[in-house]
Amino acid sequence: MSISVLDASALMALLKREPWAEQAALAVRRGAAMSTVNLSEVVAKLLESGFHPNIIHTMLDELKIEWIAFDGELAHRAGQLRLPTRALGLSFADRACLATAQARDVPVLTADRAWADLAIGVTITLIR
């Protein structure tokens, strides 16, 4: 089982080889997971950056991240996070990530500083 959940921003930092991505790289080596909602977000951003779909698939497969299907339980959890996160402007994908970490009872890694103020029972680890 995974020891942390990655937000799309953390995985994008790793894929773009940003200087602060070492925490994300370490999490992947130790066994990270990601919601399939956030996987979709990463794929879309990479396509927008000009990557070919086959290259994206290969890059992501090589990372050995555990992809967590967004099922009914996670949908309920993400929906319940709407009110406590609305003031911070979190997106559906953000809530899907947080719901996945909450369900797994593991920390979430993100580059999104707005998450630092969340008090929803999930440990938030900021990279940067």
Sequence and secondary structure as in RCSB ss.txt:
>XXXX:A:sequence
MSISVLDASALMALLKREPWAEQAALAVRRGAAMSTVNLSEVVAKLLESGFHPNIIHTMLDELKIEWIAFDGELA
HRAGQLRLPTRALGLSFADRACLATAQARDVPVLTADRAWADLAIGVTITLIR
>XXXX:A:secstr
  SEEE HHHHHHHHTT GGGHHHHHHHHH EEEEHHHHHHHHHHHHHTT  HHHHHHHHHHTT EEE   HHHH
HHHHHTHHHHGGGT  HHHHHHHHHHHHHT  EEES GGGGG  SS  EEE  
